[in-house]
Amino acid sequence: MLISDGMARAISNVAAREKQTLGAFAPPETYFAVKGDDGMIEYTREQEFHWSNGRLTDAAGQAVLGRRSAESPLEPLAVDPVDAALNLARSPEIESDGGVTYERSMFDPRTARPITERVFAGRIAVARFPAATQLRWRDQQHAVAPDGIAPHVTDASLDQLQHAYLSLDALRAADVVRSHAQKTAMDLLK
């Protein structure tokens, strides 16, 4: 049986609305930020996410938060509203740096040829709490910050970059200490 272009688009549109499972791992000692049912930010170590109706959610259906750019506020990660209205989004992915992308398929009006491109929806936010912070667990998967404790919320790639800079600073400090120790040893030998 041959499938017409219109029927193929209808089939792909139905498939795009179905829930797709994606996975991600939070860096050590961090939590993913999600929007709770009451609108408050909650934190989870959940590794299973779902792409449903153009939104990234955790297993409980809570919107996963992130940023479209370093300067933008935390917001639920979702397909661009125009792409959602025209049902152009396909094949969502969570990249190794926490970036959430999807494929946009459309036709070039000048050439009438199909165009497919990857679109950046945002980067998943992760939260790090001060050492020994005891989160208040609402259920088995979601916690809130204790009163008076504000986590450091960033995106995964920035967090990894900061960790690399801290490691570099530690190496530099160790090198300075070693060179001073060698100088002191040489002074004692004189």
ABEGO torsion letter per residue (X at the ends): XBBBAAAAAAAAAAAAABBBBBBBBBBBGBBBBBBBAAGBBBBBABABBBBBGGBBBBAAGBBBBBBABAABBBBBBBBBAAAAAAGABBGBBBBAAGBBBBBBBBBBAAAGBBBBBBBBAEBBBBBBBBBGBBBBBABAABBBBBBGBBBBBBBAAAAAAAAAAAAAAAAAAAAAAAAAAAAAAAAAAX
